[in-house]
Amino acid sequence: MLRLLLSAVKMAAIGIWIVAFGSAGAGARAAEGTTYPVTIKHAFGTTIIAKKPERIATVAWANHEVPLALGIVPVGFARANFGDDDGDGILPWVAERLAALHAAKPVLFDEGDGIDFEAVAATRPDVILASYSGLSQSDYDTLSQIAPVVAYPEAPWSTDWRDMIRLNSAGMGMAPEGEALIARIEADIAKVVGGHPELRGKSAMFITHLDATDLSTVNFYTTNDSRVRFFADLGLKSPRSVVEASKSGKFAGSVSAERIDVFDDVDIVVTYGNQKLLDALAANPLMSRMPAVDKGALVMLGRNPVGTAANPTPLSISWVLKDYVDLLSDAARKSK
């Protein structure tokens, strides 16, 4: 079935216009206006887009929010599998944007077992946006048989929200509109964070997961992860231990709880959990030595919209910003 669908899809032709990256992989910087064909550089090489795409599909987390924010409804995108309170596969800020655009629910790709290539092909896209994703070479090769693919610039799951917008908007032929969207979001952030000076200069780390029944290991996101990069937008900094772990290039690190003293310079801990986890941390002889735990300077996120939006995306940032910053501010005040 997939082979039949792929045979009906035209591949893009050659092109010469290049969207270049900054020296540190800062994302696409489009020239004034867009001329076609367009070539976009990414981790798997280059993608050629022969003409302005009309049918846009996205895979993986949140890439669909870029076209939606720019007024374009994708023909299909990934079903939400985290933080979806009502189980309809669409997060609340996406639902609000679809309503604002008077758009029906598009095709939702079920990615529980990986990308559904047949479902993507069935939407007959002109381009597939995946600048924030964990695509493998095999995934990329298969998707490229369906339509040109805009992949991540350097490493899986490490594209920050600005670069997600820049790359995806360039792939749509809307790079100037993408820059304007970034400016609007930055203005929203500045307005909210400006009212919380207590955050300025505080150090924060994002722990990926803590098991209340086994606190022997601390797993955390590094500065290569978009959740941690977002801390800088909010006036926070990363502690020395996280910065050191980030040099590996990986988006996550791990430290034995027996070395808990390496986190002595952490003012705020953000993680996923509930009161049961809080009680376990306070009772644990190692974890309780961590200053942020001892002072209760923790932000506990759940499987809800706020917890989901801690991983910043083009539509979620402004939607949840005030609530998230309030939680961080409460923790910052406790850290004194």
N, C-alpha and C positions, 0 to 999 in steps of 0.2 A: 504493500500500500504506500509506504513512504517513498519507494522508488518511483512509483507512478506520479505521486504528487511533486516530487523533485523535478521530474522530467518536464513538467509544465511550467517551471519557474525559469525566467530568463536571468542569466548572470550579467552583472554590470560590465561595461566595456572599459577600455583604457582611459587614463586620465593623467593630468599633470599638476593640478593645483594642490598644494600641500598645506595641511594644517600642522604646524610645527609645535613641539613641546619645549617648555623652558628647561633650563639646565638641571633642575631637580625633578623633572617629570611633572611640571606644574599644570599640565593639561593643554587642551587645544587653544591656540590663539589665532582666530580667524582674521583674514584680511578684510578691508572695507568691502562690503558686498560679497556675493557668492557667485563664482563662475564654475561651470561644470565642464568636464568631469572633476570630481573632488577626490583626493587621496588623503586618507587619515592614517597616521602612524599609530601603532599600538603594540602590545607585548608579543603578538603573533606575526607581526610584519606590517603590512599596509592593507587598507581596504579602499577599493575604488567605487565611487558612487557616480554613475553616468549622468543622472539628471535628478532634479529635485523629487524626492520620494513623496508619494501620495498616501500609500498604505504603510503604516508604521507599526511594527510589532516589537515588543520588548520581552526579555526573559530575565530571570533572577530578580533580586530585590530592588524595588523602587525605581527602576529605570523608566517605567511608564509615567512617573510623576513629572518628568521633564516635558514631554509633549503636552500632557494635561495642563501644566502650569502655563504653557505657551499657547493654549487654546486649541490644541490638536488632540482628538480622541484616537488612541491606538486601536487597531483592529483586534488586538489581543495582548494580554499581559499576564504575568504570573499571579496565581491565586495567593492571597495572604494566608500564611500558615502560622502566624504568631501575632497575638494581640488583637485578633479578630473577634470581638465580643459577641456579635450576633451570628457568626458562622456563615456569612454570605460570601466570604472570600475577598471582601473589599474593606480596607481600613477606613475609619470615619472621615479623615481629611480627603481621601480619594473620593468617597461617596459624595461629600459636599461639593467637590470640584465637578464631578460628573453632573450633579444636579444643577450647578451654576451654568454648565454648558448645555443643559437640556438634552443630555445624552443618555441613551440606554446603556445597560451594562454590556461591555464588550465581552468577547470570548475570554475565558479565564483558563490559563494553562495550569494543570495540576503538576507541580514539580516535586511532589513528595518522594518520588523515586528517581529524580533527575529530570532533565528537560524532556518534555513530550514533543519530539521532533515532528511527528505526524500532525499534531494539533497546530504547531507553529506553521508548518507548510500549508495546512488547509486554509489559513487566513490569507494566503497569497501576498505576503508583505513585499514591499520594495526595499526595505531596509530593516535590520534587526538591531535594536539598541541593547547593549550589554556592558556598558562602561564600568558599572559596579556589579561585579559578578565573580564567580569562581570557575569560569569556563576552563575546561581542560583543552589540550590541543585537539583531541578527538571531537569534543563538543563543538569547538570552533570550526573544524573542518566540515562537520556534518551540517551545521547551520549555514555555512558559506555556500553549500549547494542549494540552499533555499533562497537566500538573498545576501547582499553585502552585510557584514557584521561589524559593528563598532564595539570593539573589545576594550578591556582595561589597559591603561598605559604601561604599567610596570608589573604589578603582582596581584594575584587574586584577592578579592575582598579588601583592598587597600586604597581604593579611589575615594578621595574625600568629596563632600557634597558639591563644592565648587567645580572640581574637575568632572564630576558626573554630569553637571549641567553643561559645561563647556564642550565635552566630547559628544554628548548626545545631541545637543543643539546644533553642533557642527554637522553631525550626520544627517540632520533634518534640513540643512541649508538655512538655519536660523541662528547663526552664531551671534549676531548683534543683539537679537532678542534674548539670547541666553545670558549675555553680559548684563543686560538691563535687569533680568530676573535676579541675578546674583546681587546686584546693587540694592534691589528692593529688600531682599532677605537680610543683607548686611545692615540696612537701616533699621529693620525690625529688631535685630539682635542688639544693636547699639542702644536703641531706645529702652529696651527692657533691662539690659545689663547695667545701663547707666544709673538705674535706681537701686543697685545692689553693690555698693562699694566694698562690702565685706568680702566679696569674692576675690577681689584683686590681689594677685600674688599668692593665693592659697594653693597648695599642692593637692592634686587629686589623682586617684588611681581607680581604674574600672576593673573589678574582679569578675571574671567570666562566670564562675559558678562555685558555690560553696555548699558542700553536703553537710548538713547538721549532724549526721551520724559519723562522718569521717572528715576531720579538719586537719589532716596531716599534710595537705598540699595546698598552696595558694596559686591558683591559675589566674592570669590577668591579661588584659589586652595591652599591647605596646603602642607606641606613638605611630605605628604603621596602620593602626586601625582607626576608622572614621569616628568611632565613639570617643576615643582619646583625643584625636585631633580637634574635635568639637570643643573640648575643654578650653583650648586656647581662645576660641571665639568668645567664650564666656568669662575671660579674664583669669582663668586658672592655669597652673603650670603642672608639668609632670615631675614626679620625684626622681631622684637620682637612680634608684633601682629600676624604674621603668625605662628611663632613658638608656641605661646600659643594656638592658635586655632588647631594646629596639634595634641595636646595632646589628643584630642577626638578620634583619630584613623580614623577620616573621611578624605576623600580626598578633601573636600571643606568646606569653612566656609562662614559666612555672618555677616556683621556689618551694622547697620543703619548709613546713611550719617551724622546724627546728632552727631555721635562719630568719625568724620573724623580725629580728632586730634590723634587718636591711630596710624595713619599712618604717623606721623611726621618724623619717622626714615626711611621712604622708599625713596631711591634715584631714582629708576627706576620702572616704571609701564609698564607691558606688557599686552596687551589685544587685543580683536578683534574689529575692528571698522574702521571708515573713517573720513574724514574731518568734516562731520556733527557732529560726536560724539566729536571730538576735540573742535569744537566751543561751543557745549553744556557744556562741562566740564569747559571751560574757563569762561563761563557766569554764571555758577551755584554758588550761594553764599557759599555753603558748600564745594563742590568738589574742587573749585578753591583755597581753603585754603590748600589743600594738597601740600606740597613742590614740589613733582615730577610733578604735574599738573601745578603749578604756573611757574615752570622753563621750562616746555615743555619737560621734560625728560620721554617721553613716546614712546613705540614701538607699533605701530598700525598694527596688522596683519589682513590679509584678507582671504577669502576662496580661497586660492591659495597654491601652493607647499610650500612656505616659512611658511605660516600660519599653514599648516598641519604638517610640519616637526618640529615645535616648540615642538611637542610631540615626543621626540626622539625615533627612531627605528633603528634597525641594519643597514639598507641600507640608510635611510634618513639622518643620522647624517653627514656623510662625504659629501653627495650630496649637502646639503644646508648650511653646517657649516659656510662657509665664509660669505655668505649673512646675516645669522642670527646674527653672531658676529658683523658684521659691523653695523647693526641696533642697537644692544645693546650698542656698543661703542659710536655711535652718541648720544644716550640718556645719557650715562655716562658722556660725556663731558659737556652736558647741565646741569647736576645735580650739578656742582661745585658752 
